[in-house]
């Protein structure tokens, strides 16, 4: 028997391999395969190696079959021809690999291989060039048996990016999950981005064709809705997780939280059960910029097999009620070394002021201050995002969070807030001051506003609650103008050039048949005719703040 080293595909190459062969109507080839001119035979042993930090041996298996590759993708044949000495195309075959002992979440590292006397395996894997997925591996039968035992005994890693700190059955905030592990918080399925993981989120309470259900030992669960004929990149993140050698983490999502169920794998024999229609969706056509196109969308129903975790809830009882909740933020506790180090540093700075002065001259000190401020602002922004996405949040709930993060309204305002009751009859939700002493008020409304925009003949206009909030702000500005002399004398605040921002609604809660782009355009048109009042939505406010944080430099 011969032994082979199979290199897991990175995301780009996995997508490239399936792009021309993954028509949704024809299903999707579930096999881990590659094209080679080497003499591989069915029954030969295969080791799957994942490259990169935190990589290693992630699965063992065998060659299930080989087929003659006469009509494969041109790019694959071009690679074989480029490696040929005389420029000809050598005889080639498509090799299908069956993976059995999976260890995607706990790779057998190069260090562990060296300790077991198998360091040449890691050395050969690391020296494999791009595009050579299958190479001969110099192993004896005894060494292969030892390798199989090591894969079974390996413990999950404790260091990022491969560490996984969420136990099955635990609830976390989805915003915190993506902040630590990466990925798109708006998608039902996708790649982690920052770590070697793939995510699948199942909406709790879904009914009909999109409801998750068990078929024996197989969980049938919906993926991401798409409108393309071929399997979308997002859905490929789950379908190709075996090729990439990464675990597929499944969650149940509800409002701003998600419950981790455990690690699953796509059923290799039949990865997609069927496709279900998910309605129509507005998309911006690349051929016409005048208006979006309305297209039919549908989602695949994945067939999943569970490797570990808790039972997937399928009844109407909410699994979130009594579940343990944890925070993924990096907050040092009282017994952690980071907290002790910081306290010791503060003690030194208090005793020796000259040390503090010297510290202020270091670029590293400025970087530390920037990182601390950014971490605090990100934590506040995550809290605001979670509160906004919770339909039950009141205006007071949102106000409590925004009172400590006035920076979200821009750098032209001083930190903190002024007194809110400047006039006898009205009270501001937030009162911000510019450096020249002029006032800017903020009027906060609920995020769950269903008629944020409404139809008016062939156009969209802002809804009645927006008009009401703007009218309230205008009345407050008039009161400030009339009381300007008294406020200036008593409080030293100049109301002559006061302005207002109204924060209301979230495009995700709108029930009107309007796209996000159309809602934003309606708001821009409305604001263009206002002079001292500006209207924005919570999602627009949060996205601008997140963009600002992402652009904050993290180093000197």
C-alpha positions in Angstrom: 0.0 0.0 0.0 1.2 3.5 -0.9 0.8 6.6 1.3 0.0 10.1 0.0 0.0 13.6 1.5 -3.1 15.6 0.4 -2.9 19.4 1.0 -6.2 21.0 2.0 -7.3 23.7 -0.4 -7.4 27.3 0.6 -10.6 29.2 0.0 -9.7 30.7 -3.3 -8.7 27.4 -4.9 -11.7 25.6 -3.5 -14.0 28.1 -5.0 -12.1 28.0 -8.3 -12.4 24.2 -8.5 -16.2 24.3 -8.1 -17.0 27.4 -10.0 -17.6 25.7 -13.4 -18.9 22.4 -12.0 -21.3 23.5 -9.2 -24.5 24.2 -11.0 -27.3 24.3 -8.4 -29.6 22.3 -10.6 -27.1 19.5 -11.0 -26.1 19.3 -7.3 -22.5 19.6 -6.1 -19.6 17.2 -6.3 -19.0 16.2 -2.6 -15.8 14.4 -3.1 -12.4 15.7 -2.0 -10.6 15.3 -5.2 -7.7 16.5 -7.3 -6.2 15.9 -10.8 -2.8 14.3 -10.9 -0.5 12.3 -13.2 0.8 10.2 -10.3 0.0 6.5 -10.1 -2.4 6.6 -7.2 -4.7 3.6 -6.7 -7.9 2.9 -4.8 -7.2 1.8 -1.2 -4.0 3.9 -0.9 -3.8 5.7 2.5 -4.1 9.6 2.5 -3.2 12.2 5.0 -4.9 15.5 4.8 -2.7 18.5 5.8 -4.0 22.0 6.5 -1.3 24.7 6.0 -0.9 28.0 7.8 -0.7 29.0 11.5 -2.4 26.4 13.6 -2.3 23.8 10.8 -1.3 20.2 10.8 -2.8 16.8 10.1 -6.6 17.3 10.1 -7.9 14.0 8.7 -6.9 10.5 7.5 -8.5 8.6 4.8 -8.0 6.6 1.6 -8.3 7.0 -2.1 -11.8 5.9 -2.9 -11.6 5.8 -6.7 -9.8 7.2 -9.7 -11.4 8.2 -13.0 -9.8 9.3 -16.2 -9.9 13.1 -16.4 -10.6 13.7 -20.1 -13.0 16.6 -19.7 -11.7 18.5 -16.7 -11.2 22.2 -16.2 -8.6 23.8 -18.5 -6.7 25.4 -15.5 -6.0 22.0 -14.0 -4.6 20.6 -17.3 -2.5 23.7 -17.7 -0.9 23.1 -14.3 0.0 19.6 -15.3 1.5 20.7 -18.6 3.5 23.4 -16.8 5.1 20.8 -14.6 6.0 18.6 -17.5 9.6 18.8 -18.7 8.8 18.7 -22.4 5.7 20.8 -22.2 3.3 17.9 -23.0 0.3 16.9 -21.0 1.1 13.6 -19.1 -1.6 11.0 -18.6 -3.8 12.3 -15.9 -6.6 11.1 -13.6 -9.1 12.6 -11.2 -8.4 11.1 -7.7 -11.3 11.0 -5.3 -10.4 10.9 -1.6 -12.6 9.6 1.2 -11.9 11.1 4.6 -12.6 9.0 7.7 -10.7 10.1 10.8 -11.6 13.8 11.0 -9.7 16.2 13.3 -10.5 19.6 11.8 -10.9 21.2 15.2 -7.8 19.7 16.7 -5.0 19.4 14.1 -2.0 17.2 14.8 0.8 19.9 14.8 4.2 19.8 13.3 5.7 20.0 16.8 3.7 16.9 17.9 4.9 15.1 14.8 8.6 15.9 15.5 8.2 14.7 19.1 6.9 11.4 17.8 9.8 11.0 15.4 7.6 11.9 12.3 9.1 15.3 11.7 9.7 14.5 8.0 5.9 14.4 7.4 5.6 18.0 8.5 8.7 19.1 6.6 7.4 17.5 3.4 3.9 19.1 3.9 5.4 22.6 4.4 7.6 22.3 1.4 4.7 21.3 -0.9 4.3 24.0 -3.6 1.1 25.7 -4.5 -1.1 23.6 -6.8 0.4 20.3 -5.9 -2.4 18.8 -3.8 -1.2 15.2 -3.9 2.4 14.0 -3.3 3.9 10.7 -2.3 4.6 10.3 1.4 7.5 8.2 2.7 5.9 6.1 5.5 6.0 2.6 6.7 3.0 0.6 7.9 4.1 1.0 11.5 4.5 4.7 11.2 1.1 5.1 9.6 -0.4 3.2 12.6 1.4 5.4 15.0 0.2 8.4 13.1 -3.4 7.2 13.3 -3.1 6.8 17.1 -1.7 10.4 17.5 -4.6 11.9 15.5 -7.1 10.2 17.9 -5.3 11.5 21.0 -4.6 15.1 20.0 -6.1 17.8 22.2 -7.8 21.0 20.9 -5.3 23.9 20.6 -5.4 26.7 23.2 -3.9 29.5 21.2 -5.5 31.6 18.5 -6.3 31.4 15.7 -7.3 27.7 16.1 -8.5 27.9 19.7 -12.3 27.5 20.1 -13.6 28.9 23.4 -17.3 28.2 23.1 -18.7 25.0 24.5 -21.8 23.3 23.0 -25.0 24.5 24.6 -23.6 28.0 25.5 -25.2 31.2 24.3 -23.0 34.2 23.0 -23.8 37.5 21.5 -23.4 37.2 17.7 -21.7 40.6 17.5 -19.0 39.3 19.9 -18.7 36.1 18.0 -17.8 37.8 14.8 -15.6 40.4 16.6 -13.4 37.6 17.9 -13.6 35.0 15.1 -14.6 37.2 12.0 -17.2 36.4 9.4 -20.2 38.3 8.1 -22.9 38.9 10.8 -25.6 39.3 8.2 -25.2 35.9 6.5 -26.7 32.5 7.5 -23.5 30.7 6.3 -20.0 31.8 5.6 -16.3 31.5 6.4 -14.9 32.7 9.7 -12.3 34.9 8.0 -10.0 35.3 10.9 -9.8 31.6 12.0 -9.9 28.2 10.2 -13.7 27.7 10.8 -16.9 27.8 8.8 -20.2 29.0 10.3 -23.8 28.0 9.8 -26.6 29.9 11.6 -30.1 28.4 11.8 -32.9 30.8 12.7 -34.9 29.7 15.7 -38.6 29.4 15.1 -38.4 29.0 11.3 -41.3 27.1 9.8 -42.2 25.5 6.5 -39.5 24.4 4.1 -36.8 26.5 5.9 -37.3 24.7 9.2 -34.4 22.5 10.3 -35.4 18.8 10.7 -33.8 15.5 11.5 -33.9 12.6 9.0 -32.5 9.8 11.0 -28.9 10.7 11.8 -28.8 13.6 9.3 -29.8 17.1 10.0 -31.4 18.9 7.1 -30.8 22.6 7.5 -31.1 25.7 5.2 -28.1 27.6 3.8 -27.8 31.1 2.5 -30.5 32.3 0.0 -28.9 33.0 -3.4 -30.0 34.1 -6.9 -27.1 32.7 -9.0 -27.3 29.4 -10.9 -24.0 28.1 -9.5 -23.6 27.5 -5.8 -22.7 30.8 -4.2 -19.4 31.5 -2.5 -21.2 31.8 0.9 -22.8 28.4 0.6 -19.5 26.9 -0.6 -17.9 28.0 2.7 -20.0 25.1 4.2 -20.0 22.7 1.3 -16.2 22.9 0.8 -15.2 22.8 4.5 -13.8 19.2 4.0 -11.6 20.4 1.1 -10.4 23.2 3.3 -9.9 21.0 6.3 -11.8 23.3 8.7 -14.6 22.5 11.1 -18.2 23.5 10.4 -19.7 25.2 13.5 -23.5 25.3 13.7 -25.5 27.8 15.8 -29.1 28.5 16.4 -29.7 32.3 16.1 -32.4 34.3 17.9 -32.4 38.1 17.9 -28.9 39.3 18.8 -27.8 36.0 20.4 -26.8 32.6 19.1 -26.6 29.1 20.7 -23.7 26.9 19.8 -24.9 23.4 18.9 -21.6 21.8 18.0 -19.4 20.7 15.1 -21.0 19.1 12.1 -19.8 17.9 8.7 -21.5 17.9 5.3 -22.7 14.5 4.4 -20.2 13.4 1.8 -22.6 11.1 0.0 -25.4 13.6 -0.5 -24.4 17.2 0.6 -27.6 18.9 -0.6 -31.1 17.5 0.1 -33.0 19.9 -2.2 -33.4 23.6 -3.0 -36.3 25.7 -1.7 -37.7 29.0 -3.0 -37.1 32.0 -0.7 -39.0 34.7 -2.6 -37.9 37.6 -4.6 -35.1 40.0 -3.8 -34.0 43.4 -5.1 -30.5 43.4 -6.6 -28.6 46.1 -8.4 -28.0 44.9 -12.0 -24.5 45.4 -13.4 -26.2 46.3 -16.8 -28.6 48.9 -15.5 -27.9 51.5 -12.8 -31.4 53.1 -12.9 -33.3 50.6 -10.8 -32.7 47.3 -9.1 -33.8 44.0 -10.6 -36.3 41.8 -8.9 -35.0 38.2 -9.0 -36.1 34.8 -7.6 -33.9 33.5 -4.8 -33.6 30.0 -3.3 -31.6 28.3 -0.6 -30.0 24.9 -0.4 -31.0 22.4 2.3 -27.7 21.0 3.6 -27.4 17.4 4.9 -25.3 17.5 8.0 -23.9 14.9 10.3 -23.0 15.9 13.9 -19.6 15.1 15.3 -20.1 16.5 18.8 -22.2 18.9 20.7 -25.8 19.1 22.1 -29.1 18.0 20.7 -30.4 20.3 18.0 -33.7 21.8 19.3 -36.5 21.2 16.9 -39.6 21.9 19.1 -41.1 25.3 19.8 -39.6 25.6 23.3 -36.9 28.2 23.2 -33.5 26.7 24.0 -32.2 30.1 25.1 -34.3 30.3 28.2 -32.0 28.5 30.7 -28.8 28.3 28.7 -25.5 29.5 30.0 -24.4 32.8 28.6 -20.7 33.9 28.2 -18.9 36.9 27.0 -16.2 36.6 24.4 -14.7 40.0 25.1 -11.1 40.1 26.3 -11.7 41.5 29.8 -8.9 40.6 32.3 -10.3 39.3 35.5 -8.9 39.9 39.0 -6.7 36.8 39.0 -5.4 37.2 35.5 -1.8 38.3 34.8 -2.8 41.2 32.6 -4.8 42.8 35.3 -2.0 42.4 37.9 0.5 43.9 35.4 -1.6 46.9 34.7 -2.2 47.6 38.4 1.5 47.3 39.1 2.3 49.8 36.3 -0.3 52.3 37.7 1.2 52.0 41.1 4.7 52.8 39.7 3.3 55.8 37.8 1.6 57.2 40.9 4.8 56.9 43.0 7.2 58.3 40.3 5.7 61.1 38.2 8.9 61.3 36.2 8.3 57.8 34.9 4.9 58.8 33.7 6.5 61.8 31.8 9.0 59.5 30.2 6.3 57.0 29.3 4.4 59.7 27.5 7.3 60.2 25.1 7.1 56.6 23.9 5.3 55.6 20.7 4.3 52.4 22.4 2.4 54.3 25.1 0.4 56.1 22.5 -0.3 52.8 20.7 -1.5 51.3 24.1 -3.8 54.3 24.7 -5.2 53.9 21.2 -5.8 50.2 21.6 -7.5 50.6 24.9 -9.8 53.4 23.6 -10.6 51.4 20.5 -11.5 48.3 22.6 -13.8 50.2 24.8 -15.5 51.9 21.9 -15.9 48.5 20.1 -17.5 47.0 23.2 -19.9 49.9 23.5 -20.7 49.7 19.8 -21.4 45.9 20.2 -23.8 46.7 23.0 -25.6 49.3 21.0 -25.9 47.0 18.0 -27.3 44.2 20.1 -29.9 46.6 21.7 -30.9 48.0 18.4 -31.4 44.6 16.8 -33.6 43.6 19.8 -37.2 44.6 18.9 -38.0 44.9 22.6 -35.5 47.7 23.3 -37.1 51.0 24.4 -35.9 54.5 23.7 -34.5 54.7 27.3 -32.5 51.5 26.7 -30.8 53.0 23.7 -30.3 56.3 25.5 -28.4 54.6 28.4 -25.9 53.2 26.0 -25.5 56.3 23.8 -24.9 58.5 26.8 -21.5 56.8 27.3 -20.5 56.9 23.6 -21.2 60.4 22.3 -18.1 59.9 20.1 -20.4 58.1 17.7 -21.8 61.4 16.5 -18.5 62.7 15.3 -15.2 64.2 16.5 -16.6 67.8 16.3 -18.2 67.4 19.7 -16.6 67.5 23.2 -16.7 64.3 25.3 -19.7 63.9 27.6 -23.0 65.6 27.6 -24.4 68.9 28.8 -27.6 69.3 30.9 -30.7 68.1 29.1 -33.4 70.4 30.4 -32.3 73.8 29.0 -35.9 75.0 28.5 -38.9 74.7 30.8 -41.1 72.6 28.6 -38.8 70.3 26.8 -35.9 68.0 27.5 -33.2 66.7 25.1 -32.3 63.0 25.0 -28.6 64.0 24.5 -27.1 67.5 24.6 -23.7 67.7 22.9 -21.3 70.7 22.9 -18.9 71.9 20.2 -15.6 73.4 21.3 -16.9 76.9 20.6 -19.7 76.3 23.1 -22.6 75.9 20.7 -25.2 73.2 21.2 -26.2 70.1 19.3 -29.2 68.1 20.5 -29.9 64.5 19.7 -33.5 63.1 19.6 -33.6 59.3 20.0 -36.6 57.2 18.8 -37.1 53.5 18.7 -35.3 51.3 16.2 -38.4 49.1 15.5 -40.2 51.5 13.2 -42.1 49.6 10.5 -43.2 52.6 8.4 -39.8 54.3 8.2 -40.7 55.1 4.6 -44.0 54.8 2.8 -45.2 54.9 -0.8 -46.4 58.2 -2.4 -47.6 57.6 -5.9 -44.5 56.4 -7.8 -42.1 57.6 -5.1 -41.1 56.9 -1.5 -41.4 59.4 1.3 -40.5 59.3 5.0 -43.1 57.8 7.3 -45.3 59.7 9.7 -43.1 58.9 12.8 -40.1 60.5 11.1 -42.1 63.6 10.3 -43.3 63.7 13.9 -39.8 63.4 15.3 -38.5 66.1 13.0 -41.4 68.4 14.0 -40.6 67.8 17.7 -36.9 68.8 17.0 -38.0 71.9 15.2 -40.1 73.0 18.1 -37.2 72.4 20.5 -34.9 74.6 18.3 -37.5 77.3 18.4 -37.7 77.2 22.2 -33.9 77.4 22.3 -33.8 80.4 20.0 -36.4 82.2 22.1 -34.6 81.4 25.4 -31.1 82.1 24.0 -30.2 85.1 26.2 -31.2 83.4 29.5 -29.4 80.1 28.6 -26.2 82.0 27.6 -26.1 84.0 30.8 -27.1 81.1 33.2 -25.2 78.2 31.5 -22.7 79.7 29.1 -24.2 77.7 26.2 -24.8 79.5 22.9 -28.1 78.3 21.3 -28.0 80.7 18.4 -26.5 78.1 16.0 -28.0 75.0 17.7 -28.8 72.0 15.5 -30.4 68.6 16.0 -29.9 65.0 14.9 -32.8 62.6 14.9 -31.9 58.9 15.2 -34.9 56.7 14.3 -35.6 53.3 12.8 -33.6 50.5 11.4 -33.8 49.3 7.7 -34.0 45.7 8.9 -37.4 46.3 10.6 -39.1 48.1 7.7 -42.1 46.3 6.4 -42.5 48.5 3.3 -41.5 46.7 0.1 -38.3 48.9 -0.3 -34.7 47.9 -0.5 -31.9 49.3 1.7 -30.7 51.4 -1.1 -34.1 53.0 -1.7 -34.5 53.8 2.0 -31.1 55.5 2.2 -31.9 57.5 -0.9 -35.2 58.6 0.5 -33.5 59.8 3.7 -30.8 61.7 1.8 -33.5 63.4 -0.3 -35.4 64.3 2.9 -32.3 65.7 4.6 -31.3 67.8 1.6 -34.3 70.0 2.3 -33.6 70.4 6.1 -31.3 73.1 7.4 -30.8 72.6 11.2 -32.1 69.0 11.6 -30.5 65.8 10.2 -32.2 62.4 10.2 -30.3 59.1 10.3 -31.1 55.5 11.1 -29.5 53.4 13.8 -27.9 50.9 11.3 -26.4 53.8 9.3 -25.1 55.4 12.5 -23.6 52.1 13.7 -22.0 51.3 10.3 -20.3 54.7 10.1 -19.0 54.2 13.6 -17.7 50.7 12.8 -16.0 52.0 9.7 -14.3 54.7 11.7 -13.1 52.1 14.3 -11.8 49.8 11.5 -9.8 52.6 10.1 -8.2 53.5 13.5 -4.5 52.7 13.3 -3.5 49.8 15.6 0.2 50.6 15.7 2.7 53.5 15.6 
